[in-house]
Structure formats: structure tokens, C-alpha cells
Amino acid sequence: MDLREFKRDYYLFDPKEYGKIFVFVDFSNVRHWAKDFWPEENKEYFKKEIDIRKIAEVCNWINPERKFFYYGHYKMDYPEAELGVNDPRNLKYRQSIYRIDKAKKAGFTPRTKDIKEIDDFDYEGKFLGKIRKCNFDIEIAMDILLKINKYDTVFLWSGDSDFDRLLQYLKSKGKKSITICARRFASDELRINSNLFILADSLKDYLEYIPLNKNTLPTESGEV
């Protein structure tokens, strides 16, 4: 047994028991695991992040047939700017698109769409700010259902309880599901209805993003 196989069996599972495996990474959910992994550093905002490339490396331990990655992107606020994408005012767009590009380079098939920003008001009509909306539950579920004849096992990176009925359906069709999630984000429904449930906390050192420039925060560089 080599080191990769040892890490695979210790932290994840032996893929021989699960046939053809498709991976589905709900990164909008996964990214927030960093708050659980490093609560002090990420108390106010993300100072430590989860590295997309390292997620792909961990997934590759089990030799999946396909890997899918779901994450939204901001619209470019100033497309007419002279510097275009590189205009400082387009930082949010640049960071979000960078993550999607990084996922593609890491071997994922990315799925993306615009992040919606919706005005939020209190009961008296006072403006409270904007709420970000970009949920991929439907897209993930559709991919899992449309590809059901191409895999034996779903390896789901998410703690979203909305996938509970989907996992029940997969089980009724003779498919297996493996779910990985940080402890505080893990729903009881997914724990119960997964064939195997893995706590991601033990992998936090493997998944940590280490910036090339130690003085640059990942949220500033967009290099997560």
C-alpha cells in the first residue's frame, strides 16, 4: 500500500466497494466549512480558505469517473471600463470567475450562473442591505438524476439537508451515496440517508489554501 492509498483508506474509503463514482461539489456550501475549520481566523471574514485544487486532489484519491463543481459568479459591474476585467471595481467578478476557472483546470466540470443580489427590508420597509442568492440544489439534483445510469455511487460534497429526498431516491434505485461535510454544517438527514458519511474536519490540513504571497489574503487575490 502506497501513501496515497493509505490516505484514501484512512480519510475516505476504498473505492473498490463502490463501483463507478461521480463527484458533485457544492462549493458555495463547502467554502463555508472554513468557518468551522478555522473559527478564530474566520470570525469576521475569510482569512483562511479551502483550496479548490486540493479538493480535486482529495477526490482523485478514489479515482472518480467524473467530477462536477458548482459555484456562482458575480456579473461584471463595469464592463465598459478601460481595463475591463482587471479594473479594480470588477474585483468581485474576477475573484468568482477565477475560482470557476481553477476548478476547470483541476479536472472538474464546472456549472455556474449569475449570483443574484436582492434588496432586503425589515417589516417597516427599512432597507437592510442586499442578500446574495445563488443556490445550485436544482442543478446538482438534475445532474445526478440525468446521469443515474452512468455511475454506481454519488460522492456528494455538501451538508445541505435539501438533498435528503434525492439520496433516498438513489437508494431506491440501487445506487449508493457518500456524503462529506464539516461537522457543524452536517444535517442529520444526510447522515442517516447516506451509505457512508464522512466528517471533513480531519481533512482540513489537506484542504487549506496556502497563498503564494504570505502577506495576501485569499479574498484579496481571488486565488482560492
Buried (B, 14 or more C-beta within 10 A) or exposed (E): EEEEEEBBBEBBBEBEEBEEBBBBBBBBBBBBBBBBBBEEBBEEEBBBBBBBBBBBBBBBBBEBBBBBBBBBBBEBEBEEBEEEBEBEEBBBBBBBBBBBEBBEEBBBEBBBEEBEBEEEEEEEEEEEEEEEEBBBBEBBBEBBEEBBEEBBBBBBBBBBBBBBEBBEBBBEEEBBBBBBBBEEBBBEBBBEBBBBBBEBBEBBEBBBBEBEEEEEBBBEBBBB
